[in-house]
Amino acid sequence: MSSPNAPIVVRAVLFDMDGTLVDSTGVVEQVWGVFAADYNLDIEAILATSHGVQGIDTVRRFAPADADHLAIAADLMARELVSTDGIVEIPGALDFVASLPADAVALVTSATVSLAELRMNLAGIAIPAVSVTAESVTRGKPDPEGFALAARRLGVEPSETVVFEDAEAGIAGALAAGCRVIVVGDLESEITIGLPRIRDYRDLSATVSDDDAGLRTISITL
């Protein structure tokens, strides 16, 4: 974990799902492995770029140009909905999310509603009332649309939020929206330089108070 500095003070908190709140690595690798085998593709190349983006975008990137991309993506989604072994919360995620004001939390995920509901339920984490899923946006991560939409639905500016993200695409989208970012996990790239980082949520704490203007704030201590 990063060395603690001054608390991060925001008005709302946005969470990615896979790899951030929910550990679904095994399922994701299994499903994309089937896709790679079907089309004789490099699974390592797929896994290196697919995390955090919508499945259809990865299919369009790697599948043959003349293939039925929508049908392939639908088949992959069907596989994900029945592949549930090993899906658990990232340690401490349940308690940390529960410690935050419910009306100041949003989920911003590249997953569909059905997949988000399934995986969050398996991890034991309630889905926030404000949830931006694949169906909510016209452009998936790394586009900032989803994060900007979540902030707007929460009634705050993106600059007043912090995003917990583990993937390059998600971090890029959050920063482009004007959000602050806390990296979850081991991702190391140019985009993560200087960003605060956690391995999991077990040592995090959040304090809720009002600022001088009477607005509620959330102080997160790493």
Secondary structure, 3 states (H helix, E strand, C coil): CCCCCCCEEECEEEECCECCCEECHHHHHHHHHHHHHHCCCCHHHHHHHHCCCCHHHHHHHHCCCCCCHHHHHHHHHHHHHHCCCCCEECCCHHHHHHCCCHHHEEEECCCCHHHHHHHHHHHCCCCCCEEECHHHCCCCCCCCHHHHHHHHHHCCCHHHEEEEECCHHHHHHHHHHCCEEEEECCCCCHHHCCCCEECCCCCCEEEEEECCCCCEEEEEEC
